[in-house]
Amino acid sequence: MSEDRNLEDKDKVQSDNKNELQEGSEPKKQAKAFNINVDKHIKDIPDYAFSANAKVKKRSGFGIFFKVMIGIIIVGISVMLAIGIIFASQDVLGINKPDAAYIVDIEKSSSVAQIAQTLEDRGVIRSAFLFRTYYKLAKIEGNFQFGTYPLNSNMSYDVIIDELQQYSTSKEEVRVVFPEGLTLYDMAKLLETNKVCNATEFLKAIDTENFGFEFEKNIWENDLRFHQLEGYAFPDTYNFFINENPISVAKRLLKNYDDRVTAIMKEKVASTGLTQEKLIIIASIVQREAGKTNEMKRVASVYLNRLNAPKDYAKLQADPTRDYANQLKLQMNIINQDIIDAYNTYEGMGLPPGPICNPGLEAIMAVLEPEETPYYYFCTNLKTGEFYYAETLQQHNKNVRKAGLRQNAS
């Protein structure tokens, strides 16, 4: 019974549903109850749009920074390149560089790299690398010559190269002997005769260049001095090349003096009370007066005695100084009587303004170690070479007659 009833109920429900479908209405669904927290779920939903924008912004910030840094680097490199180009062009062209003179020695068989490094070390150029590069790219013809050159830091590379190629030194050597007592003028003529260098160029070099020796600093600055380095070109035997750089020739003569004399002078000159200048000036007079070595120390004593008594012997009255003064007239384009009189110790007071020849070591040593004598006068028999010494003018006048000389002393 219960089962039949259940079946009837089921059929009834199905019949009702069928009738509803036939009338065109949708079937009704049974509603369920939900308790949904909308705000919470909304918050839990990822904001994909915001996240994407953040990444875009992040990427945009880094990109701008990267571009700025690249720009700074490019500008920095450009500035450095511009500075480098300016630096290089100034050095090559000699623009905006200091006016500083240098004496530069180029050794024999020096390579371009060695020469470039020497120029940089001396301060003539700023970059040895740049000089080598310029020399290679410019395809310079000709070779550099060894020797001593006057250069200036404001010279362009082309001018420097021209200077270093100026004298085409041959491999042929010539031996030149400079006897003690020669003047620079005599030496210049001897150099030209032996085809070493031009006499005028030699005199110009030795008169105007600063060779960097310590003894040059102690030379008197005197407007009446004619040859600045007269007395310091050491007489000796030298081997030169034909057509050698006159500055190199001059420096060799001066270096020989520095090697041979400077050490001795430093050791002994302080004890004599003499300066370097007085020593060499007196030695030059002794050299020309005393042809014999054994007379040099006594002749030196006479001049030193007179110099130590200036009130009684204001003038040295040395014949060689008068001869030197007369020789200067031949070298002057315009006669300067003040200079001539200053060198002539029969006219000028005390020592002449500079040496009158280039003395040898024996004459220099004679002044450093003179005899101790009471003599203030001497004369020489020109035929026999005999020397006569006197303490007084009266005795001297007698000696003058003995020597067959005219009486001209006072």
C-alpha positions in Angstrom: 0.0 0.0 0.0 2.7 2.4 0.9 4.6 1.5 -2.2 1.6 2.1 -4.4 1.0 5.4 -2.7 4.6 6.5 -3.3 4.3 5.5 -7.0 1.1 7.6 -7.3 2.8 10.6 -5.7 5.7 10.2 -8.0 3.5 10.0 -11.1 1.6 13.0 -9.9 4.8 15.1 -9.6 6.0 14.0 -13.0 2.6 14.9 -14.5 2.6 18.3 -13.0 6.1 19.0 -14.3 5.1 17.9 -17.8 2.1 20.2 -17.7 4.4 23.1 -16.7 6.8 22.5 -19.6 3.9 22.3 -22.0 2.8 25.8 -21.0 6.2 27.2 -22.0 7.6 28.1 -18.6 11.1 27.2 -17.3 11.5 24.7 -14.6 11.9 26.1 -11.2 15.2 25.5 -9.4 15.3 25.1 -5.7 17.3 28.1 -4.1 20.1 27.5 -1.8 21.3 29.9 0.9 24.9 31.4 0.5 26.7 33.8 3.0 29.3 35.5 0.7 31.8 38.2 2.0 32.1 40.2 -1.2 34.6 42.8 0.1 37.0 40.1 1.3 37.0 38.3 -2.0 37.5 41.4 -4.0 40.5 42.2 -1.9 41.9 38.8 -2.5 41.7 39.1 -6.3 45.1 40.1 -7.7 45.2 43.5 -9.4 46.9 42.4 -12.6 46.6 45.8 -14.2 48.4 47.5 -11.3 51.2 44.9 -11.2 51.8 45.2 -15.0 52.0 49.0 -14.7 54.5 48.8 -11.8 56.7 46.6 -13.9 56.5 49.0 -16.8 57.3 51.9 -14.6 60.2 50.0 -13.1 61.6 49.1 -16.5 61.1 52.7 -17.7 63.1 54.1 -14.7 66.1 51.8 -15.2 66.0 52.4 -19.0 66.3 56.2 -18.4 69.1 55.8 -16.0 71.0 53.4 -18.4 70.5 55.9 -21.2 71.8 58.8 -19.1 74.9 56.8 -18.1 75.6 55.8 -21.6 75.3 59.5 -22.6 77.6 60.6 -19.9 80.2 58.0 -20.9 80.0 59.0 -24.5 80.3 62.7 -23.6 83.3 61.9 -21.3 85.0 59.9 -24.0 84.4 62.7 -26.5 85.8 65.3 -24.1 88.9 63.1 -23.5 89.4 62.6 -27.2 89.0 66.4 -27.8 91.5 67.1 -25.0 93.9 64.5 -26.5 93.6 66.0 -29.9 94.3 69.5 -28.6 97.2 68.2 -26.5 98.7 66.3 -29.5 98.2 69.2 -32.0 99.8 71.7 -29.6 102.8 69.5 -29.1 103.2 68.7 -32.8 102.8 72.4 -33.8 104.6 74.0 -30.9 101.5 76.0 -29.9 100.9 77.3 -26.4 104.1 75.7 -25.1 106.5 77.4 -22.8 109.5 79.2 -24.2 112.3 77.2 -22.5 115.8 76.6 -24.1 117.6 73.3 -23.7 120.9 71.9 -24.8 120.3 68.3 -25.8 122.9 65.6 -26.5 122.1 63.0 -29.1 124.4 60.0 -28.7 125.9 58.1 -31.6 123.7 55.4 -33.3 120.6 56.6 -31.3 117.3 55.2 -32.7 114.3 57.3 -33.3 112.7 55.9 -30.1 115.8 56.7 -28.1 115.9 60.3 -29.5 112.2 60.7 -28.8 112.6 59.6 -25.2 115.6 61.9 -24.8 113.5 64.8 -26.0 110.7 64.0 -23.6 113.1 63.6 -20.7 114.7 66.9 -21.4 111.3 68.6 -21.6 111.5 69.6 -25.3 108.4 67.5 -26.2 105.6 66.2 -24.1 105.2 62.7 -25.6 107.9 60.5 -27.0 105.1 58.2 -28.3 103.5 61.0 -30.2 106.9 62.1 -31.7 107.7 58.5 -32.9 104.2 58.2 -34.4 104.5 61.6 -36.2 108.0 60.7 -37.5 106.6 57.4 -38.9 103.5 58.8 -40.4 105.2 61.8 -41.9 107.7 59.6 -43.6 110.6 61.9 -42.8 113.6 61.7 -45.2 117.1 61.9 -44.0 118.8 60.8 -40.7 119.2 62.3 -37.3 122.8 63.3 -36.5 124.5 62.8 -33.2 125.8 65.8 -31.3 124.7 68.7 -29.1 121.7 70.8 -30.2 120.1 73.9 -28.8 116.3 73.2 -28.8 113.3 75.0 -27.4 110.1 73.5 -26.0 108.1 75.9 -28.2 109.5 74.3 -31.4 107.2 72.3 -33.6 108.1 68.7 -34.4 109.2 69.8 -37.9 111.6 72.4 -36.6 113.1 69.9 -34.1 113.6 67.4 -36.8 115.2 70.0 -39.1 117.6 70.9 -36.3 118.5 67.3 -35.6 119.2 66.8 -39.3 121.0 70.1 -39.9 124.6 68.8 -39.9 125.2 65.8 -42.1 128.3 64.6 -40.2 130.6 62.4 -42.3 132.4 59.4 -41.0 135.7 60.9 -41.8 137.6 62.0 -38.7 140.3 64.7 -38.3 142.7 65.3 -35.4 143.0 68.9 -34.3 145.7 70.1 -31.8 145.0 73.2 -29.7 148.1 74.4 -28.0 147.9 76.1 -24.6 147.3 79.8 -24.9 145.2 79.9 -28.0 142.2 82.3 -28.1 138.7 81.3 -29.1 139.2 83.2 -32.3 142.4 81.2 -33.0 140.6 77.9 -32.3 137.7 78.9 -34.6 140.0 79.5 -37.5 141.8 76.2 -36.8 138.5 74.3 -36.8 137.5 75.9 -40.1 140.9 75.1 -41.7 140.4 71.4 -40.7 136.8 71.5 -42.1 135.3 70.6 -38.7 132.9 73.5 -38.7 132.5 77.1 -39.7 134.6 79.6 -37.6 131.7 82.1 -37.3 129.2 79.5 -36.3 131.6 78.1 -33.7 132.1 81.5 -32.1 128.4 82.2 -32.1 127.7 78.9 -30.5 130.2 79.2 -27.7 129.3 82.9 -27.1 125.6 82.5 -26.9 124.6 79.0 -25.7 124.2 77.9 -22.2 125.8 74.5 -22.0 124.6 73.6 -18.5 128.0 73.3 -16.7 128.2 74.3 -13.1 131.2 76.5 -13.7 129.2 78.7 -16.1 127.2 80.0 -13.2 130.3 81.5 -11.6 131.4 83.5 -14.6 131.2 87.2 -14.2 128.3 89.0 -15.9 130.2 91.9 -17.4 129.1 94.2 -20.3 132.7 94.7 -21.2 133.4 90.9 -21.6 133.8 90.1 -25.3 133.8 86.3 -25.5 131.8 84.9 -22.6 133.6 81.5 -22.4 137.1 82.6 -23.3 139.4 80.7 -21.0 137.2 77.7 -20.6 137.8 75.9 -23.9 140.5 73.5 -22.7 143.5 73.2 -25.0 144.2 69.6 -25.9 144.2 67.1 -28.8 140.8 66.3 -30.2 139.3 64.0 -32.8 136.4 65.6 -34.7 134.3 64.6 -37.6 134.2 66.6 -40.8 131.2 69.0 -40.8 130.4 68.5 -37.2 127.8 70.5 -35.3 129.6 73.6 -33.9 127.7 73.4 -30.7 128.9 69.8 -30.2 132.5 70.9 -30.9 132.2 73.8 -28.3 130.7 71.5 -25.7 133.5 69.0 -26.0 136.1 71.7 -25.4 134.1 72.9 -22.3 133.5 69.4 -21.0 137.2 68.7 -21.1 137.8 71.8 -19.0 135.1 70.7 -16.6 136.6 67.2 -16.3 140.2 68.4 -16.0 140.0 71.6 -14.0 136.8 71.9 -12.0 137.7 69.2 -9.4 141.2 70.6 -8.9 139.8 74.2 -8.6 137.2 73.2 -6.1 139.8 71.6 -3.9 142.5 74.3 -4.0 140.8 77.6 -4.9 139.2 78.2 -1.5 142.6 78.3 0.2 144.0 80.9 -2.2 141.2 83.5 -1.7 140.7 83.6 -5.5 137.4 83.2 -7.3 137.1 80.9 -10.4 137.2 84.0 -12.6 140.3 85.6 -11.1 142.0 82.2 -11.2 141.4 81.7 -14.9 142.0 85.3 -15.9 145.4 85.4 -14.1 146.2 81.9 -15.5 145.5 83.1 -19.0 148.0 86.0 -18.6 150.6 83.7 -17.1 150.1 81.3 -20.0 150.9 84.0 -22.5 153.7 85.6 -20.5 155.6 82.5 -19.5 156.3 80.2 -22.3 158.4 78.0 -20.0 156.7 75.9 -17.4 159.5 76.5 -14.9 158.9 80.2 -15.0 155.1 80.1 -14.6 154.9 80.0 -10.8 157.3 82.9 -10.4 155.4 85.0 -13.1 152.2 84.2 -11.3 153.7 85.5 -8.0 154.5 88.8 -9.6 150.8 89.4 -10.8 149.4 88.2 -7.5 151.8 90.5 -5.6 150.6 93.5 -7.7 146.9 92.6 -7.3 147.5 92.4 -3.5 148.9 96.0 -3.5 146.3 97.9 -5.6 147.2 101.3 -4.2 150.8 101.0 -5.4 150.1 98.9 -8.6 146.7 99.9 -9.9 147.6 98.6 -13.4 149.0 95.2 -14.1 150.7 96.3 -17.3 150.8 92.9 -18.9 151.9 93.0 -22.5 149.7 90.0 -23.6 146.5 91.9 -22.5 147.4 94.7 -24.9 147.9 92.2 -27.7 144.6 90.6 -27.0 142.8 94.0 -27.0 144.3 94.7 -30.4 143.1 91.3 -31.7 139.6 92.1 -30.6 139.5 95.1 -33.0 139.7 92.6 -35.9 136.6 90.8 -34.6 134.4 93.9 -34.0 131.9 95.0 -36.6 131.8 98.3 -34.7 134.8 99.3 -32.7 134.0 99.5 -29.0 136.9 101.4 -27.4 135.6 100.8 -23.9 136.0 97.0 -24.3 139.4 97.4 -25.9 140.7 99.6 -23.1 139.2 97.3 -20.4 141.2 94.4 -21.7 144.4 96.4 -22.1 145.9 96.5 -18.6 148.1 99.4 -19.5 144.8 101.3 -19.8 142.3 99.6 -17.5 142.7 99.1 -13.8 143.2 95.7 -12.2 142.2 92.5 -14.1 140.7 92.6 -17.5 136.9 91.7 -17.8 137.7 88.2 -18.9 140.5 85.7 -19.7 142.7 86.6 -22.7 143.3 83.0 -23.9 142.6 79.4 -22.9 145.3 78.4 -20.4 146.5 74.9 -19.9 146.6 72.9 -16.6 150.2 74.0 -15.7 149.4 77.7 -15.9 146.3 77.2 -13.7 148.3 75.2 -11.2 151.0 77.9 -11.2 148.4 80.4 -10.0 147.0 78.0 -7.4 150.5 77.2 -6.1 152.7 80.2 -6.9 156.2 80.8 -5.6 156.4 83.2 -2.7 158.5 86.1 -4.0 159.0 89.8 -3.2 158.9 90.7 -6.9 156.5 93.2 -8.5 158.2 93.4 -12.0 159.7 91.1 -14.6 160.8 91.3 -18.2 162.0 88.8 -20.8 164.8 88.8 -23.3 162.9 88.0 -26.5 166.0 86.5 -28.2 167.2 84.2 -25.4 164.0 83.7 -23.4 165.7 84.7 -20.2 163.5 86.2 -17.4 164.5 89.1 -15.2 162.7 89.8 -11.9 162.8 93.0 -9.7 161.3 94.3 -6.5 161.5 98.0 -7.4 161.0 100.1 -10.5 164.6 101.1 -10.5 165.8 97.5 -10.6 163.3 96.8 -13.2 164.5 99.6 -15.5 168.0 98.1 -15.3 166.6 94.7 -16.2 164.8 96.1 -19.2 168.1 97.4 -20.5 169.7 94.1 -19.9 167.0 92.3 -21.8 167.4 94.7 -24.7 163.8 96.1 -24.3 162.6 99.7 -24.3 161.8 101.2 -21.0 158.0 101.4 -20.7 157.1 100.3 -17.2 156.1 102.4 -14.3 
